[in-house]
Amino acid sequence: MSVRAGVTGTALRMLRHIPQGPLERAEGVVMLRFFEHGSRRTGAVRQ
């Protein structure tokens, strides 16, 4: 099984303007910035 994740160009441009939150600073995972600021992300799981 594999998980596929992608980020659109729009989301990447938005990311530049969103400040880091405490979780992202602690864990070093950029994707947490989206979650900390209320964005929903979806993904697909393939078997």
Distance bins in CASP14 RR format, pairs under 12 A and 6 or more apart:
PFRMAT RR
TARGET T0000
AUTHOR 0000-0000-0000
RMODE 2
METHOD distances of the structure
MODEL  1
1 44 0 0 0 0 0 1 0 0 0 0 0
1 45 1 0 0 1 0 0 0 0 0 0 0
1 46 1 0 0 1 0 0 0 0 0 0 0
1 47 1 0 1 0 0 0 0 0 0 0 0
2 43 0 0 0 0 0 1 0 0 0 0 0
2 44 0 0 0 0 1 0 0 0 0 0 0
2 45 1 0 0 1 0 0 0 0 0 0 0
2 46 1 0 1 0 0 0 0 0 0 0 0
2 47 0 0 0 0 1 0 0 0 0 0 0
3 41 0 0 0 0 0 1 0 0 0 0 0
3 42 0 0 0 0 0 1 0 0 0 0 0
3 43 1 0 0 1 0 0 0 0 0 0 0
3 44 1 0 0 1 0 0 0 0 0 0 0
3 45 1 0 1 0 0 0 0 0 0 0 0
3 46 1 0 0 1 0 0 0 0 0 0 0
3 47 0 0 0 0 0 1 0 0 0 0 0
4 42 0 0 0 0 0 1 0 0 0 0 0
4 43 1 0 0 1 0 0 0 0 0 0 0
4 44 1 0 1 0 0 0 0 0 0 0 0
4 45 1 0 0 1 0 0 0 0 0 0 0
4 46 1 0 0 1 0 0 0 0 0 0 0
4 47 0 0 0 0 0 1 0 0 0 0 0
5 11 0 0 0 0 0 1 0 0 0 0 0
5 29 0 0 0 0 0 1 0 0 0 0 0
5 30 0 0 0 0 0 1 0 0 0 0 0
5 31 1 0 0 1 0 0 0 0 0 0 0
5 34 0 0 0 0 0 1 0 0 0 0 0
5 41 1 0 0 1 0 0 0 0 0 0 0
5 42 0 0 0 0 1 0 0 0 0 0 0
5 43 1 0 0 1 0 0 0 0 0 0 0
5 44 0 0 0 0 1 0 0 0 0 0 0
5 45 0 0 0 0 0 1 0 0 0 0 0
5 46 0 0 0 0 0 1 0 0 0 0 0
6 12 0 0 0 0 1 0 0 0 0 0 0
6 31 0 0 0 0 1 0 0 0 0 0 0
6 34 0 0 0 0 0 1 0 0 0 0 0
6 41 0 0 0 0 1 0 0 0 0 0 0
6 42 0 0 0 0 1 0 0 0 0 0 0
6 43 0 0 0 0 1 0 0 0 0 0 0
6 44 0 0 0 0 1 0 0 0 0 0 0
7 13 0 0 0 0 0 1 0 0 0 0 0
7 14 0 0 0 0 1 0 0 0 0 0 0
7 15 1 0 0 1 0 0 0 0 0 0 0
7 30 0 0 0 0 1 0 0 0 0 0 0
7 31 0 0 0 0 1 0 0 0 0 0 0
7 33 0 0 0 0 0 1 0 0 0 0 0
7 34 0 0 0 0 1 0 0 0 0 0 0
7 39 0 0 0 0 0 1 0 0 0 0 0
7 41 0 0 0 0 1 0 0 0 0 0 0
7 42 0 0 0 0 0 1 0 0 0 0 0
7 43 0 0 0 0 0 1 0 0 0 0 0
8 14 0 0 0 0 1 0 0 0 0 0 0
8 15 0 0 0 0 0 1 0 0 0 0 0
8 34 0 0 0 0 0 1 0 0 0 0 0
8 39 0 0 0 0 0 1 0 0 0 0 0
8 41 0 0 0 0 0 1 0 0 0 0 0
8 42 0 0 0 0 0 1 0 0 0 0 0
9 15 0 0 0 0 1 0 0 0 0 0 0
9 16 0 0 0 0 0 1 0 0 0 0 0
10 16 0 0 0 0 0 1 0 0 0 0 0
10 17 0 0 0 0 0 1 0 0 0 0 0
10 39 0 0 0 0 0 1 0 0 0 0 0
11 17 0 0 0 0 0 1 0 0 0 0 0
11 18 0 0 0 0 0 1 0 0 0 0 0
11 30 0 0 0 0 0 1 0 0 0 0 0
11 31 0 0 0 0 0 1 0 0 0 0 0
11 33 0 0 0 0 0 1 0 0 0 0 0
11 34 1 0 0 1 0 0 0 0 0 0 0
11 37 0 0 0 0 0 1 0 0 0 0 0
11 39 1 0 0 1 0 0 0 0 0 0 0
11 40 0 0 0 0 0 1 0 0 0 0 0
11 41 0 0 0 0 1 0 0 0 0 0 0
11 42 0 0 0 0 0 1 0 0 0 0 0
12 18 0 0 0 0 0 1 0 0 0 0 0
12 30 0 0 0 0 0 1 0 0 0 0 0
12 31 0 0 0 0 0 1 0 0 0 0 0
12 33 0 0 0 0 0 1 0 0 0 0 0
12 34 0 0 0 0 0 1 0 0 0 0 0
14 33 0 0 0 0 1 0 0 0 0 0 0
14 34 0 0 0 0 1 0 0 0 0 0 0
14 37 0 0 0 0 1 0 0 0 0 0 0
14 38 0 0 0 0 0 1 0 0 0 0 0
14 39 0 0 0 0 1 0 0 0 0 0 0
15 24 0 0 0 0 0 1 0 0 0 0 0
15 30 1 0 0 1 0 0 0 0 0 0 0
15 31 0 0 0 0 1 0 0 0 0 0 0
15 32 0 0 0 0 0 1 0 0 0 0 0
15 33 1 0 0 1 0 0 0 0 0 0 0
15 34 1 0 0 1 0 0 0 0 0 0 0
15 36 0 0 0 0 0 1 0 0 0 0 0
15 37 0 0 0 0 1 0 0 0 0 0 0
15 39 0 0 0 0 1 0 0 0 0 0 0
15 41 0 0 0 0 0 1 0 0 0 0 0
16 30 0 0 0 0 0 1 0 0 0 0 0
16 33 0 0 0 0 0 1 0 0 0 0 0
17 33 0 0 0 0 0 1 0 0 0 0 0
17 37 0 0 0 0 0 1 0 0 0 0 0
18 24 0 0 0 0 1 0 0 0 0 0 0
18 30 0 0 0 0 0 1 0 0 0 0 0
18 31 0 0 0 0 0 1 0 0 0 0 0
18 32 0 0 0 0 0 1 0 0 0 0 0
18 33 1 0 1 0 0 0 0 0 0 0 0
18 34 1 0 0 1 0 0 0 0 0 0 0
18 35 0 0 0 0 0 1 0 0 0 0 0
18 36 0 0 0 0 1 0 0 0 0 0 0
18 37 1 0 1 0 0 0 0 0 0 0 0
18 38 0 0 0 0 1 0 0 0 0 0 0
18 39 0 0 0 0 1 0 0 0 0 0 0
19 25 0 0 0 0 1 0 0 0 0 0 0
19 33 0 0 0 0 1 0 0 0 0 0 0
19 36 0 0 0 0 1 0 0 0 0 0 0
19 37 0 0 0 0 1 0 0 0 0 0 0
20 26 0 0 0 0 1 0 0 0 0 0 0
20 27 0 0 0 0 0 1 0 0 0 0 0
20 28 0 0 0 0 1 0 0 0 0 0 0
20 29 0 0 0 0 0 1 0 0 0 0 0
20 30 0 0 0 0 1 0 0 0 0 0 0
20 32 0 0 0 0 1 0 0 0 0 0 0
20 33 1 0 0 1 0 0 0 0 0 0 0
20 34 0 0 0 0 0 1 0 0 0 0 0
20 36 0 0 0 0 1 0 0 0 0 0 0
20 37 0 0 0 0 0 1 0 0 0 0 0
21 27 0 0 0 0 0 1 0 0 0 0 0
21 28 0 0 0 0 0 1 0 0 0 0 0
21 29 0 0 0 0 0 1 0 0 0 0 0
21 30 0 0 0 0 0 1 0 0 0 0 0
21 32 1 0 0 1 0 0 0 0 0 0 0
21 33 1 0 0 1 0 0 0 0 0 0 0
21 34 0 0 0 0 0 1 0 0 0 0 0
21 35 0 0 0 0 1 0 0 0 0 0 0
21 36 1 0 1 0 0 0 0 0 0 0 0
21 37 0 0 0 0 1 0 0 0 0 0 0
21 38 0 0 0 0 0 1 0 0 0 0 0
22 28 0 0 0 0 0 1 0 0 0 0 0
22 32 0 0 0 0 1 0 0 0 0 0 0
22 33 0 0 0 0 0 1 0 0 0 0 0
22 36 1 0 0 1 0 0 0 0 0 0 0
23 29 1 0 0 1 0 0 0 0 0 0 0
23 30 0 0 0 0 0 1 0 0 0 0 0
23 31 0 0 0 0 0 1 0 0 0 0 0
23 32 1 0 1 0 0 0 0 0 0 0 0
23 33 0 0 0 0 1 0 0 0 0 0 0
23 34 0 0 0 0 0 1 0 0 0 0 0
23 35 1 0 0 1 0 0 0 0 0 0 0
23 36 1 0 1 0 0 0 0 0 0 0 0
23 37 0 0 0 0 0 1 0 0 0 0 0
24 30 1 0 0 1 0 0 0 0 0 0 0
24 31 0 0 0 0 1 0 0 0 0 0 0
24 32 1 0 1 0 0 0 0 0 0 0 0
24 33 1 0 1 0 0 0 0 0 0 0 0
24 34 0 0 0 0 1 0 0 0 0 0 0
24 35 0 0 0 0 1 0 0 0 0 0 0
24 36 1 0 0 1 0 0 0 0 0 0 0
24 37 0 0 0 0 1 0 0 0 0 0 0
25 32 0 0 0 0 1 0 0 0 0 0 0
25 33 0 0 0 0 1 0 0 0 0 0 0
25 36 0 0 0 0 0 1 0 0 0 0 0
26 32 0 0 0 0 1 0 0 0 0 0 0
26 36 0 0 0 0 0 1 0 0 0 0 0
27 33 0 0 0 0 0 1 0 0 0 0 0
27 35 0 0 0 0 0 1 0 0 0 0 0
27 36 0 0 0 0 0 1 0 0 0 0 0
29 35 0 0 0 0 1 0 0 0 0 0 0
29 36 0 0 0 0 0 1 0 0 0 0 0
30 36 0 0 0 0 0 1 0 0 0 0 0
31 37 0 0 0 0 0 1 0 0 0 0 0
31 39 0 0 0 0 1 0 0 0 0 0 0
31 41 1 0 0 1 0 0 0 0 0 0 0
31 43 0 0 0 0 0 1 0 0 0 0 0
32 38 0 0 0 0 0 1 0 0 0 0 0
32 39 0 0 0 0 0 1 0 0 0 0 0
32 41 0 0 0 0 0 1 0 0 0 0 0
33 39 0 0 0 0 1 0 0 0 0 0 0
33 41 0 0 0 0 0 1 0 0 0 0 0
34 40 0 0 0 0 1 0 0 0 0 0 0
34 41 1 0 1 0 0 0 0 0 0 0 0
34 42 0 0 0 0 0 1 0 0 0 0 0
35 41 1 0 0 1 0 0 0 0 0 0 0
END
